[in-house]
Amino acid sequence: MRYVFVKGFREELDALPLEIQRKFFKQLGFLLRNIRYPSLRAKKYNEPLGIWQARADNNFRFYFKIDKDCYVILRIRPHSD
């Protein structure tokens, strides 16, 4: 699998603390190897739109779509319980 960021995602990510950015890229590596990697806890977030959610850490989630052999990374946001 490969990945692409939608327009504006990189700016959104760059605005976050460096620690969150590092955690995101670590989790992205796991996603590229195995969507079922335990710490990701990847799940469908919005089935009709085909949007998935995965953990960057306990407080941040990132959202993506799957397009053939590519993860399209949409957003990264704080997670509210």
SERO-4910 file (N, C-alpha, C, O; in steps of 0.05 Angstrom, whole numbers):
BEGIN
 pado doro    nc1    nc2    nc3   cac1   cac2   cac3    cc1    cc2    cc3    oc1    oc2    oc3
  Met    A     17    -24      0      0      0      0     18     25      0     41     24      8
  Arg    A      6     46     -9     19     72     -9      0     92      3    -23     85     10
  Tyr    A      8    118      5    -10    138     16     -6    164      1     15    169    -11
  Val    A    -26    181      3    -25    209     -7    -40    226     14    -59    217     27
  Phe    A    -32    250     16    -45    270     33    -63    287     15    -55    295     -6
  Val    A    -88    293     24   -104    312     10    -93    339     13    -77    344     32
  Lys    A   -100    357     -5    -91    385     -3    -98    397     24   -121    395     33
  Gly    A    -79    409     37    -83    421     63    -77    404     86    -74    414    109
  Phe    A    -74    377     82    -68    360    105    -41    366    117    -38    367    141
  Arg    A    -21    369    100      6    374    110      7    399    128     21    399    148
  Glu    A     -7    420    120     -7    444    136    -21    439    163    -13    449    183
  Glu    A    -43    423    162    -57    416    186    -38    401    205    -38    406    229
  Leu    A    -24    381    194     -5    365    210     17    383    221     25    380    244
  Asp    A     29    400    204     51    417    212     44    436    235     61    445    250
  Ala    A     18    442    238      9    460    259      8    447    286      5    460    307
  Leu    A     10    420    286      8    405    311     36    403    324     56    407    310
  Pro    A     37    397    350     63    394    364     80    371    350     69    352    340
  Leu    A    106    375    351    124    355    338    119    327    349    121    308    333
  Glu    A    113    324    374    108    298    386     85    284    372     86    260    366
  Ile    A     63    299    366     40    287    353     47    280    324     39    260    314
  Gln    A     63    297    311     72    291    284     87    265    283     83    249    265
  Arg    A    105    262    301    121    237    302    104    213    307    107    192    294
  Lys    A     85    215    325     67    193    331     50    186    306     46    163    299
  Phe    A     41    207    292     25    203    268     41    186    247     31    167    237
  Phe    A     66    195    242     82    180    222     89    152    231     91    134    214
  Lys    A     92    148    257     96    120    266     71    103    261     74     81    251
  Gln    A     48    114    267     23    100    263     18     96    233      7     75    225
  Leu    A     25    116    217     22    113    188     38     90    177     29     75    160
  Gly    A     62     86    188     79     63    181     65     37    187     66     18    171
  Phe    A     52     36    210     38     11    217     14      7    198      9    -15    190
  Leu    A      0     29    192    -22     27    173    -14     16    146    -27     -1    135
  Leu    A      9     25    137     19     16    111     25    -14    111     23    -27     90
  Arg    A     33    -24    134     39    -53    136     15    -70    142     13    -92    131
  Asn    A     -3    -60    159    -26    -76    168    -47    -59    180    -44    -48    202
  Ile    A    -70    -56    167    -91    -39    177   -102    -49    203   -115    -35    218
  Arg    A    -97    -74    209   -107    -86    234    -87    -85    257    -90    -97    278
  Tyr    A    -65    -70    253    -45    -67    274    -59    -57    300    -74    -38    298
  Pro    A    -55    -70    322    -71    -65    346    -72    -36    356    -93    -26    363
  Ser    A    -49    -21    356    -50      6    366    -65     26    348    -72     47    358
  Leu    A    -70     18    323    -85     36    306   -114     37    313   -127     58    312
  Arg    A   -124     14    321   -153     11    326   -170     23    303   -189     37    307
  Ala    A   -161     17    278   -174     27    254   -203     16    252   -208     -7    257
  Lys    A   -221     34    245   -249     26    242   -262     45    222   -253     67    217
  Lys    A   -284     35    211   -299     52    193   -312     74    210   -326     68    230
  Tyr    A   -309     98    201   -319    121    215   -345    130    203   -365    137    217
  Asn    A   -346    131    176   -370    138    161   -372    120    137   -360    125    116
  Glu    A   -387     98    141   -388     78    120   -399     88     93   -388     82     73
  Pro    A   -421    104     93   -431    114     67   -410    130     51   -410    129     27
  Leu    A   -393    145     65   -373    161     52   -346    146     49   -327    155     36
  Gly    A   -344    122     61   -320    106     59   -297    117     75   -273    114     68
  Ile    A   -303    131     97   -282    144    114   -275    126    137   -293    116    151
  Trp    A   -250    122    142   -239    106    164   -227    125    184   -219    148    178
  Gln    A   -224    115    209   -211    129    231   -190    111    243   -194     87    245
  Ala    A   -167    123    251   -147    108    265   -134    126    286   -135    151    284
  Arg    A   -121    114    306   -108    129    327    -80    138    319    -64    122    310
  Ala    A    -75    164    324    -47    173    324    -36    169    352    -13    161    355
  Asp    A    -52    175    372    -47    169    400    -73    170    415    -95    170    402
  Asn    A    -72    171    441    -98    171    456   -115    195    451   -139    194    455
  Asn    A   -102    217    443   -117    243    441   -122    252    412   -137    271    408
  Phe    A   -109    240    393   -112    248    365   -120    224    347   -110    202    351
  Arg    A   -137    230    328   -146    210    308   -140    221    280   -141    245    276
  Phe    A   -134    203    262   -132    212    234   -152    197    218   -160    174    224
  Tyr    A   -160    209    196   -182    199    180   -172    195    152   -156    211    141
  Phe    A   -182    174    139   -172    167    113   -192    151     97   -211    140    108
  Lys    A   -188    150     71   -204    133     53   -185    113     40   -160    117     40
  Ile    A   -196     91     31   -180     71     16   -188     72    -13   -212     68    -19
  Asp    A   -169     78    -30   -174     79    -59   -155     59    -72   -132     66    -77
  Lys    A   -165     35    -78   -149     14    -90   -126      7    -72   -130     -3    -50
  Asp    A   -101     13    -80    -77      7    -64    -66     32    -50    -42     33    -45
  Cys    A    -83     51    -44    -74     76    -34    -92     85    -10   -116     85    -12
  Tyr    A    -79     94     11    -93    107     33    -92    137     27    -71    149     24
  Val    A   -116    149     26   -118    178     22   -123    190     49   -144    188     61
  Ile    A   -102    204     60   -103    215     87   -118    242     85   -109    260     71
  Leu    A   -140    244    101   -157    267     99   -153    288    121   -150    312    115
  Arg    A   -152    279    146   -152    298    168   -137    285    192   -135    261    193
  Ile    A   -128    302    210   -119    293    236   -131    313    256   -128    338    252
  Arg    A   -144    303    277   -158    321    295   -157    310    323   -152    286    328
  Pro    A   -160    328    343   -162    319    370   -187    301    373   -208    305    360
  His    A   -185    281    390   -207    263    395   -222    271    420   -210    275    441
  Ser    A   -248    273    418   -264    279    441   -280    254    448   -291    240    431
  Asp    A   -281    248    474   -295    223    483   -325    226    480   -340    207    486
***
